[in-house]
């Protein structure tokens, strides 16, 4: 797992540390010189976790920068949309309302098997 974020490196690392993810690599656009939706940030993330891009899953709350950017780079993506209804009620990319749904492999009314 890695955190991919647009923003200043130091600020983003502090946020990640504050929530207890001290051992998780942070790829911040401020340090890399390019940001989401640039495909290079997703490629850097896949290299960081030593997985091919197509084997990675991006979870993000921005449909354009996170989901469309990851998909354009060849990565699977899920939208974190805390205000959304079930996937049956909406169109667009697969969405979850909570990160717990991701862990459970449940998208709305359907179940998804995650193979990472």
N, C-alpha and C positions, 0 to 999 in steps of 0.2 A: 504494500500500500504506500502511496505517496500523496501529498497534497499539492495540487496545481492551482495557483492563485495569481490573479492580477493585482499588483500592488507592490509597495516597497518591501524588500526582503526582511529587514529587521522587524518591522511592524507585523508582518505575517507570521514570522517565527514566534514572536511573543504570543500571538493569538493561539497558535497551535500548542505551545508549551502550556499556556494557561488552561487548556482543556485536557491536559494530560497526555498528549501525543508526542512525548519527548523523543521517542526513537523513530518517528516517522519523517522521512525526507520531505523537505518543503522546496518546491520549485516555484519561486516567485518571479514574476515578470520583471520586477525591478532589478533583479540580479542577472537575469538571463538576457535582457535586452529585446525581448519579444514577448507578446502576450496572447492570451486566448482571444480570438479563435485561430491564431497562426498555427499551422500544423507542426511547426518545430517544437512548440512547447509540449505537445502531446507525444511527439517522438522522444523528446528528452525524458518525459515521465516513463515511457516504456523502457527506455535504456536504464533508467534509475532502478526500476524494479526487475530488471533483467528478463523481460518478457517481450515477445513480439507485439507490435501495436494491436494487431487483430485479437490478441488474447486478453487485452486490458478492457476494463469497464470504467467509463467516466461517469461520475454522478455529480450533477451540478444544478444550480438553480437558475441559470440563464439559458433559455432555449437557443439563442444565437451563439454566444461565445462558448458555452460549455457543450451543449448537445450537438448543434450543427458543426461546431469546430472540431469536436472529437470525431464525429462521423466522417467529416471531410478528410480527416487524417487516417481513416481506416479503423478507428476504435469504436467499440460498442458504447452506447450512452443511454443514460436514464435521467429524466428530468426530476429533480426534487422540487415538488410544487406543493407546499403545505396547505394551499387554499383550494386545490383541485378536488374534483369529485373522483369517482372511480374511473379507470381507463375506459370502461364501457360508455361513460358519459362525456368523454372528451375525444377530440381527434389529436393527431400529432404523435410525438415520440412516446414510448412507454414512460409512465410517470409514477412516482411514489410520493406519499404525503409525509412519511417518516423514514428515517434511516433503519428503523426496526423492520420495516417491510423489506428492505434490501437484504438484511440478514436472514429473514424468513423466506426470501425468494418469492414474495407475494406482490404482484402488481395489480392493484384494484381487485377485480373479481376473478382474475386469472392467476394461475401459479406459473412461475417461470423457474426453470432449472438453471442455475448459474454454473457455468463450467469455466472456471478461471485457472 
